[in-house]
């Protein structure tokens, strides 16, 4: 069983205001569209902890005719600007060409059935296939049939242990809200069962295959499912063949409305496992309930919020956990639940210099995935913690997995890098070696591109790694168009990841750079904590130092350097614009957290206070106010800016982008454009169909190229 990630940080970057964005207005010229759209002011000034704080665009938080009009005008102007960039279609064509290859996921097995995802190249959503024994593979679930435009996406899948019944979640227009349905795997017939108002939860089967455990919220009281605050998650059991109204309430904590619940069932089926989180705090409590005793109560095994505890597996009453308790890089411990005092805990695998990213018990061994200077590493131990071997990997890149079962003598893992597409490998315990399970056939030669890792020094002397990728033969003459992408938060590690769009950028002559800023988990929990709360400025400084490195080492110069980040990375972009605008020619804040004083007031935004702090706290307010992008805009010249958001983003509500974009347009004193790119029927990013992804990348690249003062090539390719 793989370690569990409860209410993952990616899932919890969430707030949302859904606006029905109407059609585009008449299209001005490329020059006019950046300057003619001006926003009405008339906001509020409020006193927060004795400080007068202006919020001139508060009205854009409210769904109203005035807001709809503003959004419509901005959407029209942004679309017009992008549509008028010459040769943008050449970027679309090259990305499409590169994207069009068969993609097959690592398989997973349930009963006698093997399941895997496949995309023939340009399908809007990947299709789930099943193969029974030695039979032919067939489609068991095709998300492309959920909607005509591909905006209803598959958000999760859970198969019963016998492989006979499939539970699947769907998300509409990128919303975090999910509805779960059920299918008979043998016949493909959809069952009548349906579960609603699920967010940040999967459906977890009981060992007898009779039903699923899941966590849900009550239906939103305010009537706006995309905006109302989410508290009081509850755990239920749904028995197949019964209505949701008959589901059994398993656990709730009304006295702790901010508790969230992650759910697992042990591989043996003996225990229901509950991970209790508070916001995006990487620490969690851990409770369990015996499923062999119908009247058994929930046991609070780890009642304190003191560290991360991720269940790996158990031998009867002995539970194995990956934890960072007194070990920021992670270790493996064993706890006998019948003798669970801390003094009796046993360390099985000690903490190393490399942080643990994933663990699974397979073939009665512990297979551990580490990060070594951001790059993947796989090591196999026996159950006593003695090292058996390191798995020889095909290169320097990211390892996803391991994927396998305790009863099997093999496992799968996926390897990729910025220049190598995802390839699935199968490791055999009998031979101690890996073989290729599935490798994509792509329309480019990976050997023509390179990724190098460098280390640079941040403002306070901290050494920070960065991956720099480009096409071989590139000259370091300070003239290369460069895109600097980053995140820096919520213990999310920016490990190498392949994207066909990045290859297109390199084909255009571009450099793609990704620094591993503090706030992530590339060097464990201590690296994460160095970018939290009042240390958030470290993240920004790490990013500026990365830009300065690229300039100093002749990759590029400020007139050809672009900044891009999403979500928490969108906050980073907002800080970049307000703190170091001279460093970049163009900046793209996407679905960003940009009002640091009010983020906690919408949907799941309260959960991020465990990362950022809260302006409601008098001690935390000064640090947030000091860097809040919206509140630090002033009249000056800004680089070209494209503020990106989506009308159905209930993760980071679009009001952040609306308010920030409106105020920035008012404050811009330079000639560079400040435009909005507002997607319709889209959310925070998950589940977006292929065509929308390609269009988004084409808009990003063409906007950057145009504002670098360059002509987009009429033909892009090798």
C-alpha positions in Angstrom: 0.0 0.0 0.0 1.4 3.4 -0.9 1.7 6.1 1.7 -1.4 8.2 1.9 -1.5 12.0 1.2 -4.5 13.4 2.9 -6.0 16.5 1.6 -3.0 17.2 -0.5 -1.6 20.6 -0.8 -2.5 20.8 -4.4 -6.1 20.0 -3.6 -6.3 22.5 -0.8 -5.2 25.5 -2.8 -8.9 26.2 -3.2 -11.4 29.1 -3.3 -13.9 30.0 -5.9 -16.4 32.5 -7.2 -18.2 31.2 -10.3 -19.1 33.8 -12.8 -21.0 33.1 -16.0 -18.7 35.0 -18.4 -20.6 36.2 -21.4 -19.3 36.5 -25.0 -16.5 38.7 -26.2 -17.0 42.3 -27.1 -15.8 43.9 -30.4 -12.1 43.4 -30.8 -9.8 46.4 -30.6 -6.4 46.4 -32.2 -3.4 44.8 -30.4 -2.2 48.2 -29.2 -5.6 49.5 -28.2 -6.7 46.4 -26.2 -4.1 46.9 -23.6 -4.9 50.5 -22.8 -8.6 51.2 -23.5 -10.1 48.9 -20.9 -10.3 50.8 -17.6 -12.1 49.6 -14.5 -14.5 51.6 -12.4 -13.3 52.3 -8.9 -15.4 53.0 -5.8 -14.2 50.4 -3.3 -13.8 50.4 0.4 -11.3 51.5 3.0 -11.2 49.4 6.2 -9.2 49.5 9.3 -7.4 46.2 10.1 -5.4 46.1 13.4 -5.2 49.8 13.4 -4.0 50.1 9.7 -6.2 51.7 7.1 -6.3 49.3 4.1 -7.8 50.3 0.7 -9.7 47.8 -1.4 -10.8 49.8 -4.4 -12.2 46.8 -6.3 -14.1 45.0 -3.6 -17.2 45.0 -5.8 -15.5 42.4 -8.1 -15.9 39.9 -5.3 -19.6 39.9 -5.8 -21.5 38.3 -8.7 -23.4 41.2 -10.1 -24.3 42.9 -13.4 -21.4 45.3 -12.9 -19.0 42.4 -12.3 -20.3 40.5 -15.3 -19.9 43.6 -17.5 -16.3 44.1 -16.3 -15.4 40.4 -16.9 -17.0 40.4 -20.4 -15.0 43.5 -21.4 -11.8 42.2 -20.0 -12.3 38.8 -21.6 -13.0 40.4 -25.0 -9.9 42.7 -24.8 -7.6 39.9 -23.7 -8.8 37.6 -26.5 -8.4 40.4 -29.1 -4.8 41.1 -28.0 -3.8 37.4 -28.2 -5.7 36.8 -31.5 -3.8 39.6 -33.2 -0.3 38.2 -32.5 1.1 37.2 -35.8 1.9 33.6 -36.5 0.4 32.3 -33.2 -1.1 29.5 -35.1 2.4 28.1 -35.8 2.8 27.6 -32.1 -0.6 25.8 -31.9 0.4 23.5 -34.8 3.8 22.6 -33.3 2.4 21.9 -29.8 -0.4 19.8 -31.4 2.1 17.8 -33.4 4.3 17.2 -30.3 1.2 16.3 -28.2 -0.1 13.8 -30.6 1.4 10.5 -29.3 -0.1 7.5 -27.5 0.1 7.9 -23.7 -0.3 4.8 -21.5 -0.3 4.9 -17.7 1.3 2.4 -15.3 -1.2 -0.4 -14.7 -3.0 -1.3 -11.5 -4.5 -4.7 -10.7 -7.7 -5.6 -8.9 -8.9 -9.2 -8.7 -8.2 -10.8 -12.1 -8.4 -7.5 -13.9 -5.7 -5.1 -14.9 -6.6 -1.4 -15.4 -4.8 1.3 -17.2 -5.4 4.7 -18.8 -4.7 5.4 -22.5 -4.9 8.5 -24.6 -4.5 8.0 -28.4 -2.8 11.4 -28.6 -5.2 14.3 -28.8 -8.2 13.0 -26.9 -9.7 15.5 -24.6 -9.5 13.1 -21.6 -7.7 9.8 -21.2 -9.7 6.6 -21.4 -9.7 3.8 -18.7 -9.2 0.3 -20.1 -9.5 -3.1 -18.4 -7.9 -6.4 -19.4 -9.2 -9.6 -17.8 -6.4 -12.3 -17.6 -5.0 -12.9 -21.1 -8.0 -11.4 -22.8 -8.2 -8.3 -25.0 -8.2 -4.9 -23.4 -11.5 -3.0 -23.6 -12.9 0.4 -22.6 -14.5 0.4 -19.2 -14.9 4.2 -18.9 -14.5 6.9 -21.5 -14.6 10.4 -20.0 -14.8 11.9 -23.5 -18.4 10.9 -23.5 -19.3 12.8 -20.4 -19.7 16.1 -22.4 -19.4 17.3 -25.9 -16.7 19.9 -25.2 -14.6 17.8 -22.8 -15.1 20.1 -19.8 -16.7 17.3 -17.7 -13.7 15.4 -16.5 -12.8 12.2 -14.6 -11.7 13.3 -11.2 -11.0 10.0 -9.5 -11.3 6.2 -9.8 -11.6 3.5 -7.2 -12.0 -0.2 -8.1 -13.3 -2.8 -5.6 -10.8 -5.4 -4.4 -12.4 -8.1 -6.5 -12.1 -6.0 -9.6 -15.9 -6.2 -10.4 -17.2 -2.7 -9.6 -15.8 0.7 -10.5 -16.5 3.9 -8.6 -15.6 7.1 -10.4 -15.8 10.8 -9.7 -16.6 13.5 -12.2 -15.9 17.2 -12.1 -17.7 19.8 -14.2 -15.8 22.8 -15.6 -12.8 22.2 -13.4 -14.7 22.5 -10.1 -13.4 20.8 -7.0 -16.9 19.5 -6.3 -17.3 15.9 -7.4 -20.2 13.5 -7.9 -19.3 9.8 -7.7 -21.0 7.1 -9.8 -20.6 3.3 -10.1 -20.2 0.9 -13.0 -20.3 -2.9 -13.3 -16.9 -3.7 -14.8 -18.0 -6.9 -16.7 -21.0 -5.4 -18.4 -20.1 -1.7 -18.5 -23.6 -1.0 -17.1 -23.9 2.1 -14.9 -25.5 1.5 -11.5 -28.1 3.7 -10.0 -25.9 4.8 -7.0 -24.8 8.4 -7.0 -22.9 10.3 -4.3 -22.9 14.2 -4.2 -21.2 17.1 -2.4 -17.8 15.4 -2.3 -14.7 17.5 -2.3 -11.1 16.5 -1.4 -12.0 12.8 -1.0 -12.0 9.6 -2.9 -14.3 6.6 -2.5 -12.6 3.8 -0.7 -13.9 0.2 -0.9 -14.4 -2.1 2.0 -12.7 -5.4 1.9 -16.0 -7.3 1.3 -16.7 -5.2 -1.9 -20.1 -4.1 -0.5 -19.7 -0.4 -0.5 -17.4 2.6 -0.1 -16.2 5.0 2.6 -16.0 8.7 1.6 -15.9 12.2 3.0 -18.3 14.9 2.1 -19.6 18.3 3.1 -23.2 19.4 3.6 -24.7 21.1 0.6 -23.7 24.8 0.6 -26.1 26.9 2.6 -25.5 30.2 0.7 -26.6 28.7 -2.6 -23.3 29.4 -4.4 -21.5 26.1 -4.6 -18.5 27.8 -6.1 -18.0 30.4 -3.4 -19.4 29.3 0.0 -16.9 28.4 2.7 -16.3 24.6 3.3 -16.3 23.4 6.9 -17.4 20.3 8.8 -16.4 17.4 6.5 -17.9 14.1 7.6 -17.1 10.4 6.8 -19.8 8.1 5.6 -20.2 4.6 4.4 -22.3 3.9 1.3 -23.7 0.5 0.6 -24.1 -0.3 -3.0 -27.8 -0.5 -4.1 -29.0 2.1 -1.5 -29.7 5.8 -1.8 -27.1 8.3 -0.4 -29.7 9.5 2.1 -29.3 6.0 3.8 -25.5 6.2 4.1 -24.1 5.6 7.5 -22.3 8.4 9.3 -19.0 6.9 10.4 -17.2 9.9 12.0 -17.6 13.7 12.4 -16.1 16.4 14.6 -18.6 19.2 14.8 -16.5 20.8 17.6 -13.6 20.9 15.1 -15.1 22.3 12.0 -11.7 22.8 10.3 -10.8 19.1 10.5 -10.6 17.3 7.2 -10.6 13.5 6.8 -8.5 11.3 4.5 -9.6 7.7 4.3 -8.0 4.3 3.7 -8.8 0.7 4.4 -5.8 -1.5 5.3 -4.8 -4.0 2.6 -5.9 -6.8 4.8 -9.3 -5.2 5.3 -9.0 -5.2 9.0 -8.9 -1.5 9.7 -10.5 1.8 8.6 -7.8 4.4 8.7 -8.5 8.1 9.2 -6.0 10.9 8.5 -7.1 14.1 10.2 -5.7 17.3 8.7 -6.1 21.0 9.5 -5.8 23.1 6.4 -2.7 22.5 4.4 -0.6 21.8 7.4 1.7 18.9 6.5 1.2 17.5 10.0 -1.8 15.2 10.7 -3.5 13.2 13.4 -4.1 9.5 12.8 -7.1 7.5 14.0 -8.3 4.0 13.2 -11.3 1.7 13.6 -11.4 -2.1 13.6 -13.7 -3.4 10.8 -13.8 -6.9 12.3 -15.8 -5.7 15.3 -19.1 -4.0 14.2 -19.4 -2.0 17.4 -15.7 -0.9 17.6 -15.1 2.7 18.3 -12.6 5.0 16.5 -9.3 4.9 18.3 -7.2 8.1 18.4 -3.8 6.5 17.9 -2.0 9.8 17.3 -4.1 12.5 18.8 -1.7 15.5 18.5 -0.9 17.6 15.5 2.8 17.3 15.8 4.2 15.7 12.6 3.2 13.9 9.4 2.2 10.3 9.8 1.5 8.3 6.6 0.3 4.7 6.9 2.4 2.3 4.8 0.9 -1.1 5.9 0.6 -3.4 8.9 1.4 -6.8 10.2 -1.7 -7.4 12.4 -1.4 -4.9 15.3 1.9 -3.4 14.1 1.4 -0.3 12.0 4.2 1.0 9.8 4.3 4.8 9.1 6.4 7.2 7.2 6.8 10.2 9.5 8.9 13.4 9.9 8.6 13.2 13.7 12.1 14.3 14.8 13.2 13.6 11.2 12.5 16.4 8.7 13.6 14.3 5.8 11.3 11.4 6.9 11.9 7.9 8.4 9.9 4.7 8.8 8.6 3.7 12.2 6.6 0.7 13.6 3.9 1.2 16.2 2.2 -1.7 18.0 -1.3 -0.3 18.5 -1.7 -2.5 21.6 1.4 -0.9 23.1 1.5 2.5 21.5 3.4 4.7 23.9 6.1 6.8 22.1 8.8 5.0 24.1 7.8 1.8 22.4 7.9 3.1 18.8 10.6 1.4 16.7 12.6 3.0 13.9 12.7 0.7 10.9 14.4 2.9 8.3 16.4 5.9 9.7 16.3 9.4 8.3 18.8 10.1 5.5 20.1 13.2 3.9 17.7 12.6 1.0 14.0 13.2 1.8 11.5 10.4 1.3 8.8 11.1 -1.3 6.9 7.8 -1.5 6.9 4.3 0.0 5.1 1.0 -0.8 5.3 -2.5 0.8 5.7 -4.9 -2.1 6.8 -8.5 -2.1 7.4 -8.1 1.7 9.9 -5.4 1.1 9.7 -1.6 1.5 10.3 0.2 -1.8 11.3 3.8 -1.0 11.4 6.7 -3.4 13.8 9.5 -2.4 14.7 12.9 -3.8 18.5 13.4 -4.2 19.0 17.0 -5.1 15.5 17.1 -6.6 16.2 14.0 -8.8 14.5 10.6 -8.3 16.1 7.6 -6.5 14.6 4.2 -5.7 15.9 2.0 -2.8 14.6 -1.4 -1.7 14.7 -2.5 2.0 13.5 -5.7 3.7 10.8 -5.4 6.4 13.5 -5.0 9.1 15.0 -2.0 7.4 18.0 -3.6 5.9 19.0 -2.3 2.5 18.7 -4.8 -0.4 19.5 -2.6 -3.4 19.2 0.7 -5.3 17.1 0.4 -8.4 19.2 1.4 -11.5 17.2 4.3 -13.2 17.4 5.2 -16.9 18.7 8.7 -16.2 18.4 11.8 -14.1 14.7 12.8 -13.7 11.5 12.2 -11.8 10.3 8.8 -10.5 6.6 8.4 -9.9 5.7 5.3 -7.9 6.3 2.6 -6.9 3.0 1.0 -7.9 2.4 -2.5 -6.7 1.0 -4.9 -4.2 2.3 -6.6 -1.1 1.5 -10.0 -2.6 3.3 -9.5 -5.9 6.9 -10.0 -6.8 7.1 -7.0 -9.1 6.2 -3.3 -9.2 5.9 -0.5 -11.7 7.4 3.0 -11.7 7.3 5.9 -14.2 10.3 7.8 -15.2 10.5 11.1 -17.0 12.5 14.4 -17.3 12.0 17.8 -18.9 13.2 16.3 -22.2 12.2 12.6 -21.8 8.5 11.6 -22.0 6.9 9.4 -19.4 8.1 5.8 -19.7 6.8 3.0 -17.5 9.2 0.4 -16.1 8.5 -3.0 -14.4 10.9 -4.1 -11.7 11.2 -7.8 -11.1 12.3 -8.9 -7.6 13.5 -12.3 -9.0 16.1 -10.7 -11.3 16.6 -7.4 -9.4 16.3 -5.5 -12.7 13.9 -3.2 -14.5 12.5 -3.6 -18.0 10.5 -1.2 -20.2 6.8 -1.8 -19.8 5.5 0.9 -22.1 7.4 3.6 -24.0 5.8 6.3 -26.1 6.7 7.0 -29.7 7.2 10.7 -30.0 7.6 13.0 -33.0 10.9 14.5 -31.8 14.4 13.2 -30.9 15.0 13.6 -27.1 18.7 13.5 -27.7 18.5 16.9 -29.4 17.6 18.5 -26.1 19.4 18.8 -22.8 18.6 19.5 -19.2 21.3 20.7 -16.8 21.1 21.2 -13.1 22.8 24.2 -11.6 23.1 25.6 -8.1 22.9 29.3 -7.3 23.1 31.4 -4.1 20.0 33.2 -2.8 20.0 36.5 -1.0 20.7 35.1 2.4 23.4 32.7 1.2 21.2 29.6 0.8 22.2 27.3 -2.1 19.2 26.6 -4.4 19.1 24.1 -7.3 17.6 24.9 -10.7 17.0 22.8 -13.8 17.7 24.6 -17.1 16.5 22.9 -20.4 17.0 23.9 -24.0 17.8 22.6 -27.4 21.4 21.5 -28.0 23.5 24.1 -29.9 22.1 27.0 -28.0 24.5 29.9 -27.7 24.9 31.6 -24.3 25.0 35.1 -25.7 22.5 36.7 -23.3 19.9 36.9 -26.1 17.8 33.7 -25.6 14.1 34.0 -24.8 13.8 32.4 -21.4 10.8 31.3 -19.3 11.3 31.0 -15.5 8.6 28.8 -14.0 8.3 28.3 -10.2 6.0 27.5 -7.3 7.6 27.5 -3.9 5.1 26.4 -1.3 2.9 23.8 0.5 5.7 21.3 0.6 5.2 20.6 -3.2 8.4 19.5 -4.8 9.0 20.8 -8.4 10.6 17.7 -9.7 11.3 17.2 -13.5 8.2 16.7 -15.5 7.8 16.2 -19.2 5.5 18.5 -21.3 5.2 18.5 -25.1 4.6 22.2 -24.9 8.0 22.7 -23.3 9.6 21.0 -26.3 7.8 23.4 -28.6 9.2 26.3 -26.5 12.7 24.9 -26.9 12.1 24.5 -30.7 11.4 28.2 -30.8 14.8 28.8 -29.4 13.6 29.2 -25.8 15.2 28.3 -22.5 13.0 26.7 -19.9 14.2 27.0 -16.3 12.6 25.7 -13.0 14.2 26.7 -9.7 13.5 24.6 -6.5 12.5 27.4 -4.2 12.1 27.1 -0.5 8.6 26.4 0.6 8.7 23.1 -1.4 9.8 19.8 0.0 12.8 19.1 -2.2 15.0 19.0 0.9 12.4 17.9 3.4 10.2 19.7 5.9 12.9 22.1 7.0 13.0 23.4 3.3 9.3 23.8 3.4 9.2 25.7 6.7 11.9 28.1 5.5 9.3 29.4 3.0 6.2 29.6 5.3 4.5 32.4 7.3 6.8 35.3 7.9 9.6 33.5 6.0 7.6 33.8 2.7 10.0 36.5 1.5 12.7 33.8 1.2 10.6 32.2 -1.6 10.5 35.4 -3.5 14.2 36.1 -3.0 15.1 32.6 -4.2 13.2 33.3 -7.4 14.8 36.7 -8.0 18.2 35.1 -7.5 17.3 32.5 -10.1 16.5 35.2 -12.6 19.8 37.0 -11.8 21.7 33.7 -12.3 20.3 33.3 -15.8 21.2 36.8 -16.7 24.7 36.7 -15.1 25.5 33.4 -16.9 24.5 34.7 -20.3 21.4 32.6 -20.9 19.3 35.7 -21.3 18.7 39.3 -20.3 15.8 41.1 -18.7 14.3 42.2 -22.0 13.9 38.5 -23.0 13.0 37.0 -19.6 9.5 35.9 -18.7 8.1 34.9 -15.3 5.3 32.3 -15.0 3.6 30.6 -12.0 0.3 29.1 -11.1 -1.8 29.2 -7.9 0.7 29.7 -5.1 3.1 30.3 -7.9 0.6 33.0 -9.0 1.2 34.7 -5.7 4.9 34.5 -6.5 4.2 36.3 -9.8 2.3 39.0 -8.0 5.2 39.5 -5.6 7.6 39.6 -8.5 5.5 42.4 -10.2 5.4 44.5 -7.0 8.9 43.9 -5.8 11.2 43.4 -8.8 9.4 44.5 -12.0 12.6 45.5 -13.6 13.9 41.9 -13.8 11.4 40.7 -16.3 10.0 41.7 -19.7 6.7 39.8 -19.1 5.0 38.2 -16.1 2.1 35.7 -16.1 0.3 35.3 -12.7 -2.1 32.3 -13.3 -5.0 31.4 -10.9 -3.0 33.2 -8.2 -3.6 34.0 -4.6 -3.2 37.8 -4.9 -5.2 39.3 -2.0 -3.4 38.0 1.1 -5.8 39.8 3.5 -9.1 38.1 2.4 -8.2 34.7 0.9 -9.4 32.9 4.0 -13.0 34.1 3.5 -13.8 32.0 0.5 -14.4 28.2 0.0 -11.4 26.3 1.3 -9.1 29.4 1.6 -9.2 29.1 5.4 -7.1 26.0 5.0 -4.1 27.9 3.7 -3.7 29.9 6.9 -1.5 27.0 8.1 0.9 28.0 5.3 0.5 31.7 5.0 -1.0 32.8 8.3 -4.1 35.0 8.5 -4.7 38.7 8.4 -7.3 38.1 11.2 -4.3 37.5 13.4 -2.8 40.7 14.6 0.7 39.2 14.8 0.6 37.7 11.3 -1.1 40.7 9.6 2.0 42.8 9.1 4.0 40.2 7.1 1.0 39.4 4.9 0.3 43.1 4.3 3.9 43.8 3.5 3.9 41.4 0.5 0.2 41.1 -0.5 0.4 41.7 -4.3 -3.0 43.5 -4.5 -2.1 45.9 -1.7 1.4 46.7 -2.9 0.6 47.9 -6.4 1.6 51.5 -7.0 1.9 53.9 -9.9 4.9 52.9 -11.8 6.0 51.1 -15.0 5.3 47.4 -15.0 6.4 44.7 -17.5 3.9 43.2 -19.9 1.4 41.2 -17.8 -1.2 38.6 -18.6 -3.3 37.8 -15.5 -4.8 34.3 -16.0 -7.9 32.8 -14.4 -11.1 30.8 -15.0 -14.7 31.4 -14.3 -15.3 28.1 -12.4 -12.1 28.1 -10.3 -13.4 27.2 -6.8 -9.8 26.6 -5.7 -8.4 30.1 -5.9 -11.5 32.2 -6.7 -11.1 34.4 -9.8 -11.8 37.5 -7.7 -8.1 37.5 -6.8 -7.2 37.9 -10.4 -10.0 40.3 -11.2 -9.1 42.7 -8.4 -5.4 42.5 -9.0 -5.8 42.9 -12.8 -8.2 45.9 -12.5 -5.9 47.8 -10.1 -2.8 47.0 -12.1 -4.4 48.4 -15.2 -5.1 51.6 -13.3 -1.6 51.8 -11.8 0.4 51.0 -15.0 2.5 54.0 -16.0 4.5 52.3 -18.7 3.7 51.2 -22.3 3.6 47.5 -21.7 0.1 45.8 -21.9 -1.8 44.5 -18.8 -4.4 42.1 -20.1 -6.7 39.5 -18.6 -7.0 35.9 -19.9 -10.3 34.5 -18.5 -11.3 31.0 -19.5 -14.9 29.9 -19.5 -16.1 26.5 -18.3 -12.7 25.9 -16.6 -11.4 25.8 -13.1 -8.1 25.7 -11.3 -6.5 23.5 -14.0 -7.5 19.9 -13.2 -9.4 18.0 -15.8 -8.9 20.6 -18.6 -9.3 19.1 -22.0 -6.3 18.8 -24.3 -7.5 21.4 -26.8 -7.8 24.0 -24.0 -4.3 23.1 -22.7 -2.8 23.6 -26.1 -4.6 26.9 -26.6 -3.4 28.1 -23.2 0.3 27.3 -23.9 0.0 28.9 -27.3 -1.3 32.1 -25.7 1.5 32.1 -23.1 4.2 31.6 -25.6 2.9 34.1 -28.1 2.4 36.7 -25.4 5.9 36.2 -24.2 7.5 36.2 -27.6 5.6 39.3 -28.7 6.6 41.2 -25.6 10.2 40.1 -25.9 10.1 42.2 -29.1 10.4 39.0 -31.3 8.4 37.8 -34.3 6.8 34.4 -33.8 8.3 32.1 -36.5 5.9 31.1 -39.3 7.1 27.5 -38.9 8.3 25.8 -35.8 10.0 22.4 -35.8 13.2 20.5 -35.7 
